[in-house]
Amino acid sequence: MLTILFDGVAYGMLLFVLACGLAVTLGLMNFINLAHGAFAMAGGYITVILMDRLGLSFYLCLPIAFVVAALLGIVLERLLYRHLYNRDPLDQVLFSIGLVFMAISGTSYFMGARQQIVHLPASLQGRWHVLGAEIGIYDVFIIAACALIMIALQLVLTRTRFGSQLRAAVDDGRVARGLGIRVNRVFALTFAAGSGLAGLGGALGAEMLTLDPTFPLRFMIYFLIVVTVGGTTSMTGPFVASLILGIADVVGKYYVPGVGAFVIYAVTVALLLWRPYGLVSRETAR
Amino acid sequence: MTATDRNLAATRPTAGADAPIETPVNMLRRKQAWKVWEIVFWLATIAVYFLFPSKLLLMSEIAILGLFALSLDLLLGYAGIVSLGHAAFFGLGAYTAGLFAMHVSGAPLLGLLAAGFVAGVLGFASSFLVLRGSDLTRLMVTLGVSLMLLEAANQAAWLTGGADGLPGMTIDPVLGLFVFDLFGRTAYLYSLAVLFVLFLVARRLVGSPFGLSLKAIKGNLLRSQSLGIRPNRRLIAIYTISSVYAGIAGALLTQTTQFVSLDVLSFQRSADGLLVLVIGGGGYLYGGLIGAVIFKILQDWISAITAQYWLFWLGLILVVIVLFGRERIAAGPRTILSVIRRRFPREKSA
C-alpha cells in the first residue's frame, strides 16, 4: 500500500514538473499549447540518444535535456508561437495539434516507432526496505529532484525581480505593460523555462512514463487535466492537481486495472462540473 | 463571415427588387433560395458516380467525412463551440450501428436512426457539461468525454471487441432492394443520399430564425441575450443536433465497411474533422463537404507516396493553414464559388 502511494507521489510530482510550464504560459498569454508534451518528449529522447550513443551519465543528461528543450522552446516561440497570441482559441488548438502530429511522425522517422528504454545507472536501481514497505530508489530520486525543482521555482517566483514581473503579467497583462514590464520578453523567457522543465521532466521520467513517439498525444490529456483542474493563478493549484492525478492514476491502475484510465477522466469531468474554473479559481480569466 | 454575406447580399441585383421593404421573413426566404452553384454541386456528386466507377469506396468515405464535418460545422461554424472530442459521437454512432446490426436488426435505415438517437442522448447529456466554463474547460470536457468513451470501448471487450474491433455483422440491403456490393456502388449512393437528406435539414435549420439566433450568440453573447435569446437552450439544442449528425456519420461508416474499430473514437478523428472544416471554411455548410473532398484526395495522394508519414504532412498542413490565416484559406473555395456564380448568373432572374 505504502509502496503504491509512494509510486503515485513520484508520478504526481513528475507530472507537476512536466505541466507547470504549461500552467504558466496558459495563465500568462491565454495560449492553449497542446504541443507542450512534444518538449517533454524531446527531453526524453535527448537523454536516450546521449546515453546510448555518447555514453554520458544519466545525471549529466538531465541538465542537457533542460537546456536543449528550453532552446527548442525559445526558437519555436520566436519563430511560430508569437504570431498566434491574439488569435482565437481554435487557431491555437489547430496549430498546436499540427505541431504534435509533426513531432510524432518526425520522431518515428528518425528514431523508429518502438519504445525507447533508458538504462538507469546502477545507483538508481533497486529498492529500500523502510517500515515494511519497499521503496524504489528511482522513486525517491524523482521525488527529491522534483521537490528541489519546485523549491527553486517557488523561490524564483516569489523572491526575484523576474518572478514579480511574471506574477504581475499573469495577474493583469495590460497594467503590467503600462508599468513598463516587457510582457512579451517575460513570456518568451517563461516559455523557454517551461519547455525546459518539460524536457527535464521527460528526461527524469523517461523510464517511468514509457517513451515512444506517441508520448505528446498520450500525455496531452494529463497536462490539460493538471492545468484545467488546478487553475493557472498559482503554482499550488497545479501541484495539488498533479498529486491527486498521479496517485489516483497509479492506485486506480493497480487496484482496478479493468477500468483503466477511465477513473481519471471521470474524476476530471466531475471536478470540472463542480468547479468549472479549477480548484484554485481563475475568476480573472480573460 | 458576416461581412462577406452582406457584400453578397448587396451585389445581388435581384435582391428585393419586387419587395422594396425587406421584412425578416423576406430576408430569410431570400437566403434560403437555392443558388445555381448549389444545384451544380449536387449534380456533380451524382456525376462522379458515373465518371469514376473505380473510386467509389473512396468517394463514399468522402461523403461520410463530409457528413462528420457538417455536424462539426453546425457546432463550430454556427454556434462557435470548439470541440476537441467530436469523435465521441461519431464513434458511439458507429458502435451503436454495429451492435444494432448484430443483435437487433440488419436494416440499415433503422440502424441509422438508432445510432443517431444514442449519439443524440449522449450529446444532450454532455451539452450541460460543455456549456459550463471557459473555452479551455470546454476543450477539456469534450476531449475528456471522447477519451472516456475510447477507454470504455477498449475495456469493454465483451461488447465492443476491444482493440480487435467488431467484425462479423451483416447489413441487410438498403430498403430491402440494394445490396452492399464489393465496389461500393450502393455504399456511395447510400451515403450520398443520407448526406443529402441531412444536408437539406441542416440547410433549413441554419436558414431559420433558430440558425440566425445561433449566429447572434456566436457574434456576441451579451447582446444576443438582450435581444431575448436564451443562449443556453439554443446551444444545448445545436449540440444535440450536431451529435445526432455525427452519430449518423459514424453509423454510415460502420454500415458501408461492415466493421468497427477503436479508431472511430480516436483523437485523430476529431482532429481530422477540425482540419476538414478548416480547409473548407466554416459557417456556410458546404465547407465541410468541400473540405472533405480536398482532405481525402490529399490523403490518398500523400499516402501513395509516403504511407507512413501522412501524419507529418497533416500536421504541416495544419500549421501552415493557421499561420497563413484560416479566413484566407476558407475564402478560397468561396471565391471560386462566387466566380462560378458570376460566370453563370441565374437564368431565371431576367
Contacts between the chains, C-beta under 8 A, distances in Angstrom:
chain1	res1	chain2	res2	distance
A	26	B	136	7.3
A	32	B	135	7.8
A	32	B	136	6.2
A	32	B	139	6.8
A	80	B	319	7.4
A	80	B	323	7.0
A	83	B	323	6.3
A	84	B	322	7.0
A	84	B	323	7.9
A	87	B	322	7.6
A	89	B	82	5.9
A	89	B	135	4.5
A	89	B	136	7.5
A	89	B	139	7.3
A	90	B	76	7.2
A	90	B	82	5.0
A	90	B	274	7.9
A	90	B	326	7.7
A	91	B	322	5.1
A	91	B	326	6.2
A	93	B	82	6.5
A	93	B	84	6.8
A	93	B	139	6.6
A	93	B	274	7.7
A	94	B	274	6.2
A	94	B	275	7.3
A	94	B	278	6.1
A	94	B	318	5.3
A	94	B	321	7.2
A	94	B	322	5.2
A	94	B	326	7.7
A	95	B	318	6.8
A	95	B	319	5.8
A	95	B	322	4.1
A	95	B	323	7.3
A	97	B	271	5.3
A	97	B	274	7.6
A	97	B	315	7.5
A	97	B	318	6.1
A	98	B	314	7.6
A	98	B	315	4.3
A	98	B	316	6.9
A	98	B	317	7.3
A	98	B	318	2.9
A	98	B	319	3.9
A	98	B	322	6.9
A	99	B	315	6.5
A	99	B	319	6.3
A	100	B	315	7.0
A	101	B	271	7.7
A	101	B	311	4.9
A	101	B	312	6.8
A	101	B	314	5.4
A	101	B	315	3.0
A	101	B	318	7.0
A	102	B	311	7.9
A	102	B	312	5.4
A	102	B	315	3.6
A	102	B	316	6.0
A	102	B	319	7.1
A	103	B	315	7.7
A	104	B	311	6.0
A	104	B	315	7.8
A	105	B	308	7.5
A	105	B	309	4.9
A	105	B	310	7.8
A	105	B	311	4.1
A	105	B	312	3.8
A	105	B	315	7.2
A	106	B	312	6.1
A	108	B	308	7.7
A	109	B	308	7.9
A	109	B	309	6.1
A	109	B	312	7.3
A	217	B	267	6.5
A	221	B	143	6.4
A	221	B	144	7.3
A	221	B	147	5.9
A	224	B	139	7.4
A	224	B	140	5.4
A	224	B	143	7.0
A	225	B	140	7.3
A	225	B	144	7.9
A	227	B	136	7.8
A	228	B	136	6.0
A	228	B	137	5.9
A	228	B	140	4.5
A	258	B	155	6.2
A	259	B	155	6.6
A	260	B	151	5.6
A	260	B	154	7.2
A	260	B	155	5.4
A	261	B	147	7.5
A	261	B	151	5.1
A	262	B	148	6.2
A	262	B	151	4.7
A	262	B	152	6.1
A	262	B	155	6.7
A	265	B	144	5.0
A	265	B	145	7.9
A	265	B	147	5.4
A	265	B	148	4.2
A	265	B	151	6.7
A	266	B	148	6.5
A	268	B	140	7.4
A	268	B	144	5.5
A	269	B	129	6.4
A	269	B	141	6.2
A	269	B	144	5.0
A	269	B	145	6.9
A	269	B	148	7.2
A	272	B	129	7.3
A	272	B	132	7.4
A	272	B	133	6.6
A	272	B	137	5.8
A	272	B	140	6.5
A	272	B	141	5.9
A	272	B	144	7.7
A	273	B	129	6.2
A	273	B	132	6.9
A	276	B	132	4.3
A	276	B	133	3.4
A	276	B	134	7.6
A	276	B	137	5.3
A	277	B	133	6.3
A	277	B	134	7.0
A	277	B	137	7.2
A	285	B	134	5.5
